[in-house]
Amino acid sequence: MLDNEDQSRRERGDHDGAELAGSVRRAGWDQIPGWPRDAAGFATWPAPGQTSTLVLNAARWALVVSALDRWADIGDTTEAAVAHAQALHPQVWTIGRVRRGAAHEVLLTSAEHASLVVIGSRGHARMAGLLPGSVGLSVAAYTPCPLLVVRGEHDPSRVVDGGTEGLVVVGVDGAECRPALEAAYEEAQLRHLRVCALNALPPVTPTPIGLPAPAPESLAAASALRRGALDAWTAEPRAKHPEIESQVRLVREGAGHALVEASREADLVVLAAHRRTARFGTRLGRVSHTVLRHAHAPVLLVPVLLVPVD
């Protein structure tokens, strides 16, 4: 409970409350005898009949009581959500389940047997996406199946009216993005949307004094080569879905910024989440991180495993 209380308060921007929840958890670690130090220890803890006394100050006890009241209502909240979903889509079988554990761990366990995980995003007006350390970013970094992050301000009526004014923007930076392209065209076909495949070349930065500036001819040649590659990467899905209006767009700016700006006019942004087999290092690239935090439309993240070549 305290893990989720800490996480939910951080996502709401209540960092003082999150720190207070964390302090309660640390007090438990320090005061309760035999508190397990790893996951394996919880298999035999607590011992049958074990009781412990925990000493907290007034602020910590107030938070515990408040959290217990709120999380005790989670069953009612889940039932209400299921009823709302069934009213909107009676043809879809909807069930509600309440699981114990940290939210991101529960979601990742469920994702192992899922075709899609859908989560909402919280945040402030100036940062409407996923916040650092949020449940969403944790799930995005490790989800084995596609992840859809839905914005609270998103109006789904825009994408179910049967028209073709809506748009799916898909980031493409190589042939390994094919799963993301396929997902983008599937969503466009389902919801009668257009598709824009976007690729970003490195921006032209100011040249240090004394060094020659890049020749316009070389920049044009690089753009032509990348445009040809982009056409090749997208040729198969375009040929497979001739009924979908498609375009390719090449920009010379940072990929993350370009996708965030394109999301202003999009109904959905699709990205390939490149998964590397390396044991260490981040599993969520800079572009994905930027788009998840700042996009103005829902984001569909499609995991792609990259195997290093020796």
C-alpha contacts under 8 A as a table, 3 or more apart, distances in Angstrom:
res1	aa1	res2	aa2	distance
1	M	4	N	5.32
1	M	5	E	6.11
1	M	67	A	7.69
1	M	68	L	8.00
1	M	71	W	7.51
1	M	100	R	7.92
1	M	101	G	7.22
1	M	102	A	7.54
2	L	5	E	4.79
2	L	6	D	5.94
2	L	21	A	6.07
2	L	22	G	7.28
2	L	24	V	7.84
2	L	25	R	6.69
2	L	67	A	7.89
3	D	6	D	5.22
3	D	7	Q	6.22
3	D	21	A	7.87
3	D	22	G	7.71
3	D	101	G	7.89
3	D	102	A	5.73
4	N	7	Q	4.98
4	N	8	S	5.90
4	N	101	G	7.89
4	N	102	A	5.69
4	N	103	A	6.19
5	E	8	S	5.30
5	E	9	R	6.11
5	E	18	A	7.11
5	E	21	A	6.65
5	E	67	A	6.90
6	D	9	R	5.42
6	D	10	R	6.31
6	D	17	G	7.39
6	D	18	A	4.38
6	D	19	E	7.15
6	D	21	A	5.39
6	D	22	G	6.28
7	Q	10	R	5.19
7	Q	11	E	6.34
7	Q	18	A	6.95
7	Q	134	S	6.58
7	Q	135	V	7.00
8	S	11	E	5.14
8	S	12	R	6.33
8	S	18	A	7.95
9	R	12	R	5.06
9	R	13	G	6.28
9	R	14	D	4.98
9	R	15	H	6.61
9	R	17	G	6.29
9	R	18	A	5.26
10	R	13	G	5.04
10	R	14	D	5.43
10	R	15	H	5.37
10	R	17	G	7.92
10	R	18	A	5.70
10	R	134	S	7.31
11	E	14	D	7.45
11	E	122	R	6.24
11	E	123	G	6.36
11	E	130	L	7.75
11	E	131	L	6.30
11	E	134	S	6.04
12	R	122	R	6.63
12	R	123	G	6.02
12	R	124	H	7.79
13	G	123	G	7.13
13	G	124	H	7.72
14	D	17	G	5.39
14	D	18	A	6.25
15	H	18	A	4.91
15	H	19	E	6.07
16	D	19	E	5.14
16	D	20	L	6.22
17	G	20	L	4.98
17	G	21	A	6.23
18	A	21	A	5.09
18	A	22	G	6.21
19	E	22	G	4.97
19	E	23	S	6.17
20	L	23	S	5.02
20	L	24	V	6.48
20	L	60	R	6.67
20	L	63	L	7.78
21	A	24	V	5.24
21	A	25	R	6.54
21	A	60	R	7.45
21	A	63	L	7.18
22	G	25	R	5.12
22	G	26	R	6.26
23	S	26	R	5.00
23	S	27	A	6.08
23	S	60	R	7.96
24	V	27	A	5.05
24	V	28	G	6.41
24	V	56	L	7.54
24	V	60	R	6.28
25	R	28	G	5.15
25	R	29	W	6.48
26	R	29	W	4.99
26	R	30	D	6.30
27	A	30	D	5.14
27	A	31	Q	6.00
27	A	54	L	7.81
27	A	56	L	7.71
28	G	31	Q	5.27
28	G	32	I	5.57
28	G	54	L	6.87
29	W	32	I	6.00
29	W	35	W	6.02
30	D	33	P	7.94
31	Q	53	T	7.93
31	Q	54	L	6.42
31	Q	55	V	7.96
32	I	35	W	5.93
32	I	52	S	6.15
32	I	53	T	7.41
32	I	54	L	7.10
33	P	52	S	7.70
34	G	45	W	7.97
35	W	45	W	7.67
36	P	39	A	7.38
36	P	40	A	7.95
36	P	41	G	4.85
36	P	42	F	6.01
36	P	45	W	7.18
37	R	41	G	6.71
38	D	41	G	5.56
38	D	42	F	7.39
39	A	42	F	5.69
39	A	43	A	7.63
40	A	43	A	5.75
41	G	44	T	6.07
41	G	45	W	6.42
42	F	45	W	4.80
42	F	46	P	7.36
44	T	47	A	6.55
46	P	50	Q	6.19
47	A	50	Q	5.36
56	L	60	R	5.88
56	L	61	W	6.16
57	N	60	R	5.47
57	N	61	W	6.31
58	A	61	W	5.16
58	A	62	A	6.09
59	A	62	A	5.14
59	A	63	L	6.36
60	R	63	L	5.16
60	R	64	V	6.30
61	W	64	V	5.03
61	W	65	V	6.20
62	A	65	V	5.29
62	A	66	S	6.12
63	L	66	S	5.08
63	L	67	A	6.00
64	V	67	A	5.13
64	V	68	L	6.07
65	V	68	L	5.14
65	V	69	D	6.27
66	S	69	D	5.27
66	S	70	R	6.27
67	A	70	R	5.09
67	A	71	W	5.94
68	L	71	W	5.34
68	L	72	A	5.85
69	D	72	A	5.23
69	D	73	D	6.80
70	R	73	D	5.55
70	R	74	I	7.11
71	W	74	I	5.16
72	A	75	G	7.17
73	D	76	D	5.41
73	D	77	T	6.34
74	I	77	T	4.92
74	I	78	T	6.07
74	I	98	V	7.73
75	G	78	T	5.12
75	G	79	E	6.25
75	G	98	V	6.84
76	D	79	E	5.11
76	D	80	A	6.19
77	T	80	A	5.14
77	T	81	A	6.24
78	T	81	A	5.05
78	T	82	V	6.22
78	T	96	G	6.09
78	T	97	R	7.49
78	T	98	V	7.61
79	E	82	V	5.13
79	E	83	A	6.19
79	E	96	G	6.61
80	A	83	A	5.12
80	A	84	H	6.18
81	A	84	H	5.10
81	A	85	A	6.21
82	V	85	A	5.11
82	V	86	Q	6.13
82	V	94	T	6.34
82	V	95	I	6.47
82	V	96	G	6.15
83	A	86	Q	5.15
83	A	87	A	6.17
84	H	87	A	5.16
84	H	88	L	6.36
85	A	88	L	5.16
85	A	89	H	5.99
85	A	90	P	7.69
85	A	94	T	7.18
86	Q	89	H	5.09
86	Q	90	P	4.71
86	Q	91	Q	7.84
86	Q	92	V	7.09
86	Q	93	W	7.62
86	Q	94	T	6.52
87	A	90	P	5.74
89	H	92	V	5.69
90	P	93	W	7.37
99	R	106	V	6.94
100	R	106	V	7.59
101	G	105	E	6.92
101	G	106	V	6.19
102	A	105	E	5.40
102	A	106	V	6.23
103	A	106	V	5.23
103	A	107	L	6.17
103	A	135	V	6.67
104	H	107	L	5.12
104	H	108	L	6.07
104	H	135	V	5.23
104	H	136	G	7.47
104	H	138	S	6.32
104	H	139	V	5.79
105	E	108	L	5.17
105	E	109	T	6.15
106	V	109	T	5.21
106	V	110	S	6.25
107	L	110	S	5.09
107	L	111	A	6.02
107	L	117	V	7.86
107	L	139	V	7.13
108	L	111	A	4.87
108	L	112	E	6.65
108	L	139	V	6.29
108	L	142	Y	7.32
108	L	143	T	5.92
108	L	144	P	7.82
109	T	112	E	5.60
109	T	113	H	7.89
110	S	113	H	5.92
110	S	114	A	6.52
111	A	114	A	4.79
111	A	115	S	7.51
111	A	116	L	7.28
111	A	117	V	6.40
111	A	143	T	6.47
111	A	144	P	6.45
111	A	145	C	6.23
112	E	143	T	7.91
112	E	144	P	6.23
112	E	145	C	7.21
114	A	117	V	6.91
114	A	145	C	6.73
115	S	145	C	5.98
115	S	146	P	6.87
116	L	145	C	5.90
116	L	146	P	5.10
116	L	147	L	5.83
116	L	148	L	7.28
117	V	145	C	7.17
117	V	146	P	6.43
117	V	147	L	4.84
117	V	148	L	6.18
118	V	147	L	5.89
118	V	148	L	4.71
118	V	149	V	5.99
118	V	150	V	7.33
119	I	136	G	7.08
119	I	147	L	7.74
119	I	148	L	6.40
119	I	149	V	5.16
119	I	150	V	6.29
120	G	149	V	5.60
120	G	150	V	4.86
120	G	151	R	6.16
120	G	152	G	6.85
121	S	128	A	7.38
121	S	129	G	5.73
121	S	130	L	5.75
121	S	136	G	7.30
121	S	149	V	6.57
121	S	150	V	6.28
121	S	151	R	5.66
121	S	152	G	6.64
122	R	128	A	6.30
122	R	129	G	6.24
122	R	130	L	6.47
122	R	131	L	7.94
122	R	151	R	7.80
122	R	152	G	7.32
123	G	127	M	5.80
123	G	128	A	4.65
123	G	129	G	5.99
123	G	130	L	6.87
123	G	131	L	7.01
124	H	127	M	5.13
124	H	128	A	5.34
125	A	128	A	5.51
127	M	130	L	7.96
127	M	131	L	7.89
127	M	293	R	6.96
127	M	294	H	6.34
128	A	151	R	7.72
128	A	293	R	7.03
128	A	294	H	6.47
128	A	295	A	7.97
128	A	296	H	7.84
129	G	151	R	7.32
129	G	292	L	5.98
129	G	293	R	4.12
129	G	294	H	5.28
129	G	295	A	6.71
130	L	134	S	6.35
130	L	136	G	6.24
130	L	137	L	6.50
130	L	292	L	5.98
130	L	293	R	4.65
130	L	294	H	7.77
131	L	134	S	5.34
131	L	137	L	7.44
131	L	293	R	6.34
132	P	137	L	7.01
133	G	137	L	6.50
133	G	138	S	6.85
134	S	137	L	5.40
134	S	138	S	6.40
135	V	138	S	5.16
135	V	139	V	6.18
136	G	139	V	5.16
136	G	140	A	5.97
136	G	149	V	7.77
137	L	140	A	4.88
137	L	141	A	6.11
137	L	289	H	7.77
137	L	292	L	7.86
138	S	141	A	5.31
138	S	142	Y	6.70
139	V	142	Y	5.45
139	V	143	T	5.38
140	A	143	T	5.62
140	A	147	L	6.79
140	A	284	L	7.23
140	A	301	L	7.44
141	A	282	T	7.94
141	A	283	R	5.35
141	A	284	L	4.98
142	Y	283	R	7.12
143	T	146	P	7.17
143	T	147	L	7.15
143	T	303	P	7.46
144	P	303	P	6.60
145	C	302	V	6.98
145	C	303	P	6.42
146	P	300	L	6.85
146	P	301	L	5.52
146	P	302	V	4.55
146	P	303	P	6.17
147	L	300	L	5.67
147	L	301	L	5.07
147	L	302	V	6.66
148	L	298	P	6.96
148	L	299	V	5.68
148	L	300	L	4.39
148	L	301	L	6.32
149	V	292	L	7.79
149	V	298	P	5.51
149	V	299	V	5.17
149	V	300	L	6.43
150	V	154	H	7.22
150	V	297	A	7.38
150	V	298	P	4.52
150	V	299	V	6.73
151	R	154	H	5.31
151	R	296	H	7.40
151	R	297	A	6.31
151	R	298	P	5.56
154	H	297	A	6.61
154	H	298	P	7.31
155	D	158	R	6.09
156	P	159	V	5.63
156	P	160	V	6.83
157	S	160	V	5.55
157	S	161	D	6.59
158	R	161	D	6.50
158	R	166	G	7.00
158	R	267	D	7.55
159	V	162	G	7.40
159	V	163	G	7.87
159	V	166	G	6.17
159	V	191	R	6.04
159	V	192	H	7.57
159	V	193	L	7.41
159	V	267	D	6.84
160	V	163	G	7.74
160	V	191	R	5.98
160	V	192	H	7.79
162	G	191	R	6.94
162	G	192	H	5.85
163	G	166	G	7.34
163	G	192	H	6.18
163	G	193	L	7.36
164	T	167	L	7.84
164	T	192	H	5.55
164	T	193	L	5.01
164	T	194	R	6.30
165	E	193	L	6.64
165	E	194	R	7.25
166	G	192	H	7.59
166	G	193	L	4.89
166	G	194	R	6.20
166	G	266	A	6.74
166	G	267	D	6.02
167	L	188	A	7.71
167	L	193	L	5.22
167	L	194	R	4.71
167	L	195	V	5.78
167	L	196	C	7.19
167	L	265	E	7.29
167	L	266	A	4.93
167	L	267	D	5.49
167	L	268	L	6.89
168	V	184	A	6.53
168	V	187	E	7.89
168	V	188	A	6.54
168	V	193	L	6.55
168	V	194	R	6.00
168	V	195	V	4.78
168	V	196	C	6.18
168	V	266	A	5.81
168	V	267	D	5.95
168	V	268	L	4.93
168	V	269	V	5.88
168	V	270	V	7.35
169	V	184	A	7.66
169	V	195	V	5.97
169	V	196	C	4.85
169	V	197	A	6.03
169	V	198	L	6.92
169	V	259	L	7.82
169	V	262	A	7.17
169	V	263	S	7.15
169	V	266	A	6.37
169	V	268	L	6.34
169	V	269	V	4.81
169	V	270	V	6.22
170	V	180	A	7.14
170	V	181	L	6.63
170	V	184	A	6.43
170	V	195	V	7.41
170	V	196	C	6.26
170	V	197	A	4.97
170	V	198	L	6.08
170	V	269	V	5.70
170	V	270	V	4.56
170	V	271	L	5.99
171	G	197	A	6.00
171	G	198	L	5.04
171	G	199	N	6.16
171	G	259	L	7.17
171	G	269	V	7.79
171	G	270	V	6.44
171	G	271	L	5.44
171	G	272	A	7.44
172	V	177	C	5.88
172	V	181	L	7.70
172	V	197	A	6.29
172	V	198	L	5.87
172	V	199	N	5.39
172	V	230	L	7.60
172	V	271	L	7.70
172	V	272	A	7.93
173	D	176	E	7.98
173	D	177	C	6.76
173	D	199	N	5.93
173	D	200	A	7.70
173	D	230	L	7.92
174	G	177	C	5.74
174	G	230	L	7.80
174	G	233	W	6.80
175	A	178	R	5.88
175	A	233	W	5.52
176	E	179	P	7.49
176	E	304	V	7.37
177	C	180	A	5.39
177	C	181	L	6.42
177	C	271	L	7.99
177	C	272	A	5.68
177	C	304	V	7.49
178	R	181	L	4.97
178	R	182	E	6.13
178	R	233	W	7.55
179	P	182	E	5.11
179	P	183	A	6.18
179	P	272	A	7.22
179	P	302	V	6.92
179	P	304	V	7.24
180	A	183	A	5.07
180	A	184	A	6.11
180	A	270	V	6.28
180	A	271	L	5.88
180	A	272	A	5.21
180	A	301	L	7.80
180	A	302	V	5.71
181	L	184	A	5.01
181	L	185	Y	6.30
181	L	197	A	7.99
181	L	234	T	7.45
181	L	237	P	7.08
181	L	270	V	7.83
182	E	185	Y	5.30
182	E	186	E	6.16
182	E	237	P	6.52
183	A	186	E	5.05
183	A	187	E	6.21
183	A	270	V	7.63
183	A	302	V	7.85
184	A	187	E	5.27
184	A	188	A	6.15
184	A	195	V	7.21
184	A	270	V	6.17
185	Y	188	A	4.88
185	Y	189	Q	5.98
185	Y	195	V	6.95
185	Y	237	P	7.13
185	Y	241	H	7.43
185	Y	244	I	7.86
186	E	189	Q	5.17
186	E	190	L	6.15
187	E	190	L	5.07
187	E	191	R	6.09
187	E	193	L	7.77
188	A	191	R	5.30
188	A	192	H	5.40
188	A	193	L	4.46
188	A	194	R	6.13
188	A	195	V	6.71
188	A	244	I	7.33
189	Q	192	H	5.24
189	Q	193	L	6.65
189	Q	244	I	6.89
192	H	244	I	7.81
193	L	244	I	7.35
193	L	245	E	7.83
194	R	244	I	6.08
194	R	245	E	5.04
194	R	246	S	5.95
195	V	244	I	7.30
195	V	245	E	6.43
195	V	246	S	4.85
195	V	247	Q	6.44
196	C	246	S	5.91
196	C	247	Q	4.94
196	C	248	V	5.59
196	C	249	R	6.83
197	A	234	T	7.61
197	A	246	S	7.85
197	A	247	Q	6.35
197	A	248	V	4.71
197	A	249	R	6.09
198	L	248	V	5.99
198	L	249	R	4.82
198	L	250	L	5.99
198	L	251	V	7.63
198	L	259	L	7.71
199	N	230	L	7.31
199	N	248	V	7.99
199	N	249	R	6.38
199	N	250	L	5.07
199	N	251	V	6.42
199	N	255	A	7.20
200	A	250	L	5.86
200	A	251	V	4.89
200	A	252	R	5.49
200	A	253	E	5.99
200	A	254	G	6.44
200	A	255	A	5.11
200	A	258	A	7.30
201	L	223	S	7.66
201	L	226	R	7.97
201	L	250	L	7.32
201	L	251	V	6.11
201	L	252	R	4.59
201	L	253	E	6.20
201	L	254	G	7.42
201	L	255	A	7.70
202	P	252	R	5.71
202	P	253	E	5.70
202	P	254	G	6.34
203	P	252	R	4.89
203	P	253	E	4.44
203	P	254	G	6.54
204	V	252	R	7.45
204	V	253	E	7.96
207	T	211	L	6.44
207	T	212	P	7.09
207	T	213	A	5.67
208	P	211	L	5.80
214	P	218	S	6.90
214	P	219	L	7.02
215	A	218	S	5.32
215	A	219	L	6.51
216	P	219	L	5.12
216	P	220	A	6.11
217	E	220	A	5.08
217	E	221	A	6.09
218	S	221	A	5.00
218	S	222	A	6.14
219	L	222	A	5.14
219	L	223	S	6.20
220	A	223	S	5.07
220	A	224	A	6.15
221	A	224	A	5.06
221	A	225	L	6.22
222	A	225	L	5.15
222	A	226	R	6.20
223	S	226	R	5.14
223	S	227	R	5.98
223	S	250	L	7.88
224	A	227	R	5.04
224	A	228	G	6.19
225	L	228	G	5.18
225	L	229	A	6.32
226	R	229	A	4.98
226	R	230	L	6.05
227	R	230	L	4.99
227	R	231	D	6.15
227	R	250	L	6.75
228	G	231	D	5.12
228	G	232	A	6.27
229	A	232	A	5.00
229	A	233	W	6.11
230	L	233	W	5.09
230	L	234	T	6.25
230	L	248	V	7.27
231	D	234	T	5.35
231	D	235	A	5.84
231	D	248	V	7.23
232	A	235	A	5.12
232	A	236	E	7.89
233	W	236	E	7.39
234	T	237	P	5.88
234	T	238	R	6.23
235	A	238	R	5.27
235	A	239	A	6.09
236	E	239	A	5.18
236	E	240	K	6.08
237	P	240	K	4.88
237	P	241	H	6.11
238	R	241	H	5.22
238	R	242	P	5.92
238	R	244	I	7.71
238	R	246	S	7.00
239	A	242	P	5.54
241	H	244	I	5.69
242	P	245	E	7.44
251	V	258	A	7.53
253	E	257	H	7.34
253	E	258	A	6.51
254	G	257	H	5.43
254	G	258	A	6.08
255	A	258	A	5.07
255	A	259	L	6.16
255	A	287	V	6.45
256	G	259	L	5.32
256	G	260	V	6.21
256	G	286	R	7.57
256	G	287	V	4.62
256	G	288	S	7.32
256	G	290	T	5.68
256	G	291	V	5.99
257	H	260	V	5.11
257	H	261	E	6.15
257	H	290	T	7.68
257	H	291	V	7.85
258	A	261	E	5.23
258	A	262	A	6.12
259	L	262	A	4.95
259	L	263	S	6.03
259	L	269	V	7.84
259	L	291	V	6.79
259	L	295	A	7.63
260	V	263	S	5.10
260	V	264	R	7.06
260	V	290	T	7.87
260	V	291	V	5.78
260	V	294	H	6.35
260	V	295	A	4.83
260	V	296	H	6.96
261	E	264	R	5.65
261	E	295	A	7.73
262	A	265	E	5.99
262	A	266	A	6.60
263	S	266	A	4.71
263	S	267	D	7.48
263	S	268	L	7.28
263	S	269	V	6.42
263	S	295	A	5.87
263	S	296	H	5.46
263	S	297	A	5.60
264	R	295	A	7.58
264	R	296	H	5.43
264	R	297	A	6.83
266	A	269	V	6.81
266	A	297	A	6.27
267	D	297	A	5.82
267	D	298	P	6.88
268	L	297	A	5.64
268	L	298	P	5.11
268	L	299	V	5.88
268	L	300	L	7.22
269	V	297	A	6.69
269	V	298	P	6.28
269	V	299	V	4.76
269	V	300	L	6.11
270	V	299	V	5.83
270	V	300	L	4.70
270	V	301	L	6.00
270	V	302	V	7.44
271	L	288	S	7.13
271	L	299	V	7.53
271	L	300	L	6.31
271	L	301	L	5.05
271	L	302	V	6.11
272	A	301	L	5.91
272	A	302	V	4.81
272	A	303	P	5.84
272	A	304	V	6.17
273	A	284	L	6.94
273	A	285	G	7.38
273	A	288	S	6.93
273	A	301	L	6.02
273	A	302	V	5.55
273	A	303	P	4.53
273	A	304	V	5.69
274	H	283	R	7.68
274	H	284	L	7.56
274	H	285	G	7.38
274	H	303	P	6.10
274	H	304	V	4.87
274	H	305	L	5.91
274	H	306	L	6.32
275	R	283	R	6.19
275	R	284	L	7.85
275	R	303	P	6.54
275	R	304	V	5.62
275	R	305	L	4.48
275	R	306	L	5.60
276	R	283	R	7.09
276	R	305	L	5.99
276	R	306	L	4.94
276	R	307	V	6.25
276	R	308	P	7.37
277	T	305	L	7.55
277	T	306	L	6.87
277	T	307	V	6.09
277	T	308	P	7.24
278	A	281	G	7.38
282	T	285	G	7.09
284	L	288	S	6.42
284	L	289	H	6.41
285	G	288	S	5.37
285	G	289	H	6.12
286	R	289	H	5.06
286	R	290	T	6.11
287	V	290	T	5.15
287	V	291	V	6.19
288	S	291	V	5.21
288	S	292	L	6.01
289	H	292	L	5.29
289	H	293	R	6.25
290	T	293	R	5.29
290	T	294	H	6.08
290	T	295	A	7.87
291	V	294	H	5.27
291	V	295	A	5.04
291	V	299	V	7.83
292	L	295	A	6.02
292	L	299	V	6.86
295	A	298	P	7.43
295	A	299	V	7.48
